[in-house]
Amino acid sequence: PKAHIHLPFRLTLAAEEARHASRVLRLEVGAEVELFALDQEHSLRAIVVSITGERCEVEVVEQLPSPRLPDVTLLAAVVKPAQSDFICEKAAELGLKSVHFFFAERSQHPLRGERLREKLERLQRVRDAALKQSHSPRCTSVFLHPDFSTALDHLHLAAQKPKETRLLCSVPGTEQPPEITSFFPVQSFSPTSLENSPRPVETYIAVGPEGGFTSSELELALQHGYRTAKLGSTTLRSETAAVLASGLCMLLTGLN
């Protein structure tokens, strides 16, 4: 639900944001800034009224309209740290609804306890930085699960909706599943055709680690209503597959 905001009002930025505004952006009094609320799908136009090295106060003068983004959720196996950061960054830039990282059976060095929490906090910091850079109107929620089964149970407690699409990107092999684009029928790639084509209400995409999902993970996904799809005829790295599949689904479900 959208919050009702009484304008104008003043607020003080967090110390880290204030330092970034004064030392990196070098903002001065009177500068116009755009603020993003991490728990709201809207941004705010504000004016800097005072700023020092550690403190920045702004006056919010307008709530900016936000575009309606498609509801696309990515389930991505944890890979190497740099590659996982890349997936998280691009998911935020694309404006995905959420990204659920999980440790697959073929993931290396699964984490537990405090180290799992630290990993999640790092991914959320990557997300926050990407939001600032991209000016995405949506804060992509980031989760980290100990295994694929936990991620599926977290997302799919309720029955599958009629217009809900659940896809699992498979590694090219003897089985030839349909191309991912075939699940989103359009006449041509144009804003008009996308607007008039039948589109799912919500889309889920699962991407495994290097080497793909195991047979038991694949069976588990099928039990949760997932259908296999391919991303061309070449074998892609996990991070490439995750970003490509996410971008395609955002486009084909209404990004443009």
C-alpha positions in Angstrom: 0.0 0.0 0.0 1.2 3.5 -0.7 1.9 5.8 2.2 0.1 9.1 2.4 2.8 11.9 2.7 2.1 15.4 4.0 4.4 17.8 2.1 6.6 19.6 2.6 8.6 18.2 5.5 12.3 18.1 6.6 14.4 15.1 7.3 18.1 14.4 8.2 20.0 11.9 6.2 21.9 9.1 7.9 25.5 9.9 8.6 26.9 7.7 5.8 24.6 9.3 3.3 25.5 12.8 4.6 29.2 12.1 4.1 28.5 10.8 0.6 26.5 13.9 -0.2 29.1 16.4 1.0 32.4 14.6 0.2 31.6 12.6 -2.9 28.7 14.5 -4.6 29.9 17.8 -3.1 26.3 19.1 -2.8 25.6 22.6 -1.5 22.6 24.3 0.0 19.9 24.7 -2.6 20.9 21.6 -4.5 18.0 19.4 -5.7 18.3 15.7 -4.8 16.1 12.6 -5.3 15.6 10.3 -2.3 14.8 6.6 -2.5 12.9 4.9 0.3 14.1 1.3 0.6 10.6 0.1 1.7 8.5 2.1 -0.7 8.1 2.0 -4.5 8.4 5.7 -5.0 11.1 8.4 -4.8 11.0 11.9 -3.3 12.3 15.3 -4.7 14.0 17.3 -2.0 16.1 20.4 -1.6 19.3 20.6 0.6 18.7 23.1 3.4 21.9 22.5 5.4 25.0 20.4 4.9 28.3 19.7 6.7 30.8 16.8 6.6 28.7 14.7 8.8 25.2 16.1 8.6 22.8 16.8 5.8 19.2 18.1 6.2 16.8 18.3 3.3 13.3 19.5 2.7 11.1 17.1 0.8 8.8 19.0 -1.6 7.4 16.3 -4.0 6.6 12.6 -4.2 7.6 11.6 -7.7 5.4 9.2 -9.8 6.8 5.7 -10.1 6.3 3.4 -13.1 4.6 0.1 -12.7 7.3 -2.5 -13.0 6.6 -6.2 -13.7 6.7 -8.6 -10.8 9.7 -10.8 -11.6 11.5 -12.8 -8.9 14.9 -14.5 -9.4 16.1 -17.6 -7.6 19.8 -17.7 -8.0 22.3 -20.3 -6.8 25.2 -18.8 -4.8 28.3 -18.8 -6.9 31.7 -17.1 -6.2 31.4 -13.8 -4.3 32.2 -11.5 -7.2 29.7 -13.3 -9.4 27.0 -13.3 -6.7 27.5 -9.5 -6.2 27.2 -9.1 -10.0 23.8 -10.9 -10.0 22.6 -8.9 -7.1 23.7 -5.6 -8.6 22.0 -6.2 -11.9 18.8 -7.5 -10.3 18.5 -4.2 -8.5 19.3 -2.2 -11.6 16.6 -4.0 -13.6 14.1 -3.4 -10.9 13.3 -7.0 -10.0 10.7 -7.6 -7.3 13.1 -9.8 -5.3 16.2 -12.0 -5.7 16.5 -15.2 -3.5 20.0 -16.6 -3.3 20.3 -20.2 -2.2 23.1 -22.7 -1.7 22.5 -25.5 -4.3 23.8 -29.0 -3.9 26.6 -28.1 -6.3 27.4 -24.7 -4.7 30.8 -24.5 -3.1 31.3 -23.9 0.6 27.7 -23.4 1.9 27.5 -21.0 4.8 25.6 -21.3 8.1 24.7 -19.1 11.1 26.6 -15.9 11.5 28.5 -16.3 8.2 25.1 -16.6 6.4 23.9 -13.4 8.0 27.1 -11.6 7.0 26.8 -12.8 3.4 23.2 -11.5 3.3 24.3 -8.1 4.7 27.0 -7.8 2.0 24.5 -8.6 -0.8 22.1 -6.0 0.6 24.9 -3.3 0.6 25.6 -4.2 -3.1 21.8 -3.8 -3.7 21.7 -0.4 -2.0 24.7 0.9 -4.1 23.1 -0.3 -7.3 19.8 1.5 -6.4 21.6 4.8 -6.0 23.5 4.4 -9.3 20.5 3.3 -11.3 17.7 5.4 -9.8 15.5 2.3 -9.9 12.0 3.2 -8.5 11.8 -0.2 -6.8 13.9 -1.6 -3.9 14.6 -5.2 -4.9 14.3 -7.4 -1.8 17.3 -9.7 -1.2 17.1 -13.0 0.6 19.7 -15.7 1.3 18.5 -19.3 1.9 20.6 -22.3 3.1 19.3 -24.5 0.3 17.0 -24.7 -2.7 14.2 -26.4 -0.9 14.0 -23.6 1.7 13.9 -20.9 -1.0 11.0 -22.7 -2.8 9.0 -23.2 0.4 9.5 -19.5 1.4 8.2 -18.3 -2.0 5.5 -20.8 -2.7 3.5 -21.5 0.4 0.3 -20.7 -1.5 -1.1 -22.4 -4.5 0.1 -21.3 -7.9 -1.9 -18.4 -9.4 -3.6 -18.8 -12.8 -1.4 -16.2 -14.5 1.8 -17.0 -12.6 4.8 -18.3 -14.5 7.5 -20.4 -12.9 10.6 -21.2 -15.0 13.8 -23.1 -14.4 16.7 -22.4 -16.7 18.3 -25.7 -17.6 21.8 -26.5 -19.0 21.8 -27.5 -22.7 21.9 -31.2 -23.1 20.0 -34.2 -24.5 16.7 -32.7 -23.3 15.6 -29.7 -25.4 13.1 -27.5 -23.4 11.4 -24.6 -25.1 13.2 -21.2 -25.3 12.4 -18.9 -22.5 10.8 -16.4 -24.9 8.2 -18.9 -25.9 6.5 -18.5 -22.5 5.7 -14.9 -23.3 4.1 -14.8 -26.8 4.2 -11.5 -28.6 4.0 -10.7 -32.3 7.0 -8.4 -32.3 9.2 -6.7 -29.8 7.5 -3.4 -29.6 5.8 -1.5 -26.7 2.4 -1.9 -28.4 2.6 -5.6 -28.9 3.9 -6.1 -25.3 1.1 -4.0 -23.9 -1.6 -6.0 -25.8 -0.1 -9.5 -25.3 -1.2 -11.9 -22.6 1.3 -11.5 -19.7 1.7 -13.3 -16.4 0.8 -11.5 -13.2 4.0 -12.7 -11.6 7.1 -14.5 -12.9 9.7 -16.6 -11.1 13.0 -17.7 -12.6 15.4 -20.2 -11.1 19.0 -20.4 -12.2 21.4 -23.0 -10.8 25.1 -23.0 -10.1 27.9 -24.0 -12.5 27.0 -27.5 -13.7 23.3 -26.9 -13.2 20.7 -28.3 -10.9 20.9 -31.9 -9.6 18.2 -34.4 -10.5 16.7 -34.1 -7.0 16.6 -30.3 -7.2 15.0 -30.4 -10.7 12.4 -32.8 -9.4 11.7 -30.5 -6.4 11.2 -27.5 -8.8 8.8 -29.5 -11.0 6.8 -30.4 -7.9 6.5 -26.6 -7.2 5.1 -25.9 -10.6 8.3 -24.9 -12.5 8.8 -25.6 -16.2 12.2 -25.9 -17.8 13.3 -23.3 -20.3 16.6 -22.7 -22.2 18.5 -19.6 -22.9 19.9 -20.3 -26.4 22.1 -23.2 -27.5 25.4 -22.3 -25.6 26.3 -23.1 -22.0 26.2 -19.8 -20.0 27.9 -19.0 -16.7 25.4 -18.8 -13.9 25.7 -15.0 -13.5 25.2 -14.5 -17.3 22.1 -16.8 -17.3 20.7 -15.1 -14.2 21.0 -11.6 -15.7 19.9 -12.6 -19.2 16.8 -14.4 -18.0 15.9 -11.6 -15.6 16.2 -9.0 -18.3 14.2 -11.0 -20.8 11.4 -11.6 -18.4 11.3 -7.9 -17.3 11.1 -6.9 -21.0 8.6 -9.5 -22.1 6.3 -8.9 -19.1 6.1 -5.1 -19.7 9.3 -3.2 -18.9 8.9 -1.2 -22.1 
